[in-house]
Amino acid sequence: MSLLLSEIKIGEKALIVAVNTEKIPLKLLEMGCLPGNLAELIQIAPFGDPYYFTINDSHVAIRKEIANEVTVVLEKQN
């Protein structure tokens, strides 16, 4: 089941499966927000925006509107 990056919960890891390259800033793509990479939600700011992720061993802050442009699949828990 696919979700948007903005829909995962703190501590969950998800595999990026699709990115809307028309809406995502190039810098975010350069930092590894690409299909095939793993994203983990670390924290959400007090007013719900931005989200803080670890992607490719980088800590990245992503606004909710941008996180809505990334499709993910939750990593299976052991």
N, C-alpha and C positions, 0 to 999 in steps of 0.2 A: 504494500500500500504506500503510495507516494504522498508526501506532505510538502508544505512549504517550509523553508528554513525557519521562518518566524513561528512555526507551530510546534517545534520540538521543545521539550522541557529541560530545565537546568540539569546538567549531568548526563543527558542523553547524547549519544554519538550517532551521526547519520552520514551516509554516503551521498555525496552530491551526484545527481544523475542528469540534471539539465540546468542550464543557466541562460537567461534571456540577455544575450550579449548587447542588445540594443539599449537596455536600461541599466546595466551594471557598469560602474566606472572602471576604466582600464586598469587603474592601480589595484583594484580589488582582484581582478583577474591575474595580474602579475604576482600578487601575494598568494596565489594558489586556490582561489575560489573557482575551481574548474571541475567538470565531471570526472569522477574517479577518485577524488580526494575526500578525506574524512573531516567532518566538522563536529566539534563538541561545544555545546552551549555552556559557558562558564557562569555568566551573570547577566541579569537584565537591570538596566538603570532604574532608579526609583520611580520615574514617571512612565516606565514601560518602553522607553526608547532612548538610546540605542541598545542593541544586544551585543554581548561580548563573547566571541568565539575563539577557539583554537582551531586553526586550519593550517595544515602543513607545518606544525610547530611554530606558527606565528600567532600572536594574539591580535585579533582584529575586532574593531568596533564597527558594527553595521547597523544602519538605520532600518527600522521596520519596513519602510517602503521598498528598500533594496532587498531585504531578506525575503520579501514576498515574490521576488523575481527568480528565486533559486529553488529548484525542486530537489527533494532529498528522499531517501529511503532509510528508515531506522536500521541501525546495525543490530543484528540479533544478539540477545543477551545469552550468556552461557549458564 
